[in-house]
Amino acid sequence: MELEGKVALVTGAGSNLGKVYADALASLGAEVVLGDIDGALAVSAAEDVAAARRVRTLGLEMDMDVDEHIESGIARTLEEFGGIDILVNNAGLARGRWSLNSELSNEEWRKIMNVNVVAPLIAARAVRPSMASRGGGVIVNQSSMAAYVGTSGAYSVSKLAISGLTRELAAEFASDNIRVNGIAPGIMNGRLPEDVLKVALSRQLLRRRGAPEDLVGTLLFLATDASSFMTGQTLIVDGGSAHRP
Amino acid sequence: MTLNGKIALVTGAGSNLGKIYATALAGEGADVAVGDLDGALAQETAAEISAQTGRRVIGFEMDMEREDHIEAGVQATLDEFGGVDILVNNAGLARGRWNLLSELTTDEWRKIMFVNVIAPVIAARLVRPSMASRGGGVIINQSSTAGYSGLTGSYGVSKLAISGLTVALATEFAGDSIRVNGIAPGMMNGRVPQEQIDRMVDMQLLKRRGTPEDLIGVLLFLATDASSFMTGQTVIVDGGPSRRP
């Protein structure tokens, strides 16, 4: 299996997309650490993945708004598994008030930029030495279609920022043979009001709702040597909503 | 094998990258039609791929500057295999005088825009009815990093135009479940002077020369259901010189 002997850390992996990502990496043989703001949920998701894929996993409480959680989560990963090869920065704030723009308070702006942009940087910086010592690694940052169609206020801004972070980290970490790429999904299985969903679907070229499973192919492409000559790129997987040439 | 029972047409497939693409598709179980400006080379390559993969492979002359050649090539594919599921618009003019801009003659400008942009539209239009009747299909257009970094000549302009074509065709063909995506490679195995190679590798984040094999992962990602929720996108696989977020 292509990821046998590899160690992956996925943030926001207690449920939904993050859990699907963790399961996909485990399906190719990787050992996986699942971080989540809800520690109990992270532990049960880790048990689910271990049972389904017969690989070693670990579930950890990781609130991405708390620097020490990120640092201790990565320290635990290194202690338990001896290193790290793949980091998936999946956790992020979305929906509800985060789609507002100037109406958000300064404190809220600081929070979304911290969780969606600064926290992935902290995690990337913390995993770099281990990846470098193992001859290289892969970082996958979760962006969003909202970055490219731009209709979701602070959330859109933060997601375009993480696409910028992907480019800049790719440049900075290339000398350690660490590739950094991103995925910008469309609307997948988030809980959304019917009218919002309808508008989103009408913008898509492919007229069906996306599912987290639609992103597995992209994640595994980016996490494996199938993309070995690619770095600094964000792939938009949104059923054809964003029209970026 | 993920492409069992599928039929693919690859243009410019007598040698180099196109041949690698055709071989990769056959390796996943597809029957393949190989078009090339050099008809004898196309037949030779077809026989080689068939011997290597055990798939049915045909080769024929296809000068992409001639509409009747494009029509005959698509027709030969339909006659031989009964349909087409995957079109790879790989053929194109590159290097040499095509890196010039205003110094090119008007006729040369018409020629590069025809071969690199209009010929792919003609091929796409011709394969559409068969793909539609088979429930859908995949078109992959060859763009280039030249459209995204160091846009200095008619070649770069034509390649940015084909990325625009990818978006537009994705929009027009989505109703028939035909996904249209692109690949923008960096400098791979083209015959170019050493100093140009050195300059390109210097601009890259990954400090090695790309090889056609580096593009197999992205081709198979786009040609299979691994990318089923993705359309209208061009994936840049160039070792990192382009700075598109």
Interface residues (C-beta under 8 A of the other chain):
Chain A: L160 S163 G164 T166 R167 A170 A171 A174 R179 G186 L205 L206 R207 G210 D214 L215 V216 G217 T218 L220 F221 T224 D225 A226 S227 S228 F229 M230 T231 G232 Q233 T234 L235 I236 V237 D238 G239 G240 A242 H243 R244 P245
Chain B: L160 S163 G164 T166 V167 A170 T171 A174 S177 R179 G186 L205 L206 K207 G210 D214 L215 I216 G217 V218 L220 F221 T224 D225 A226 S227 S228 F229 M230 T231 G232 Q233 T234 V235 I236 V237 D238 G239 G240 S242 R243 R244 P245
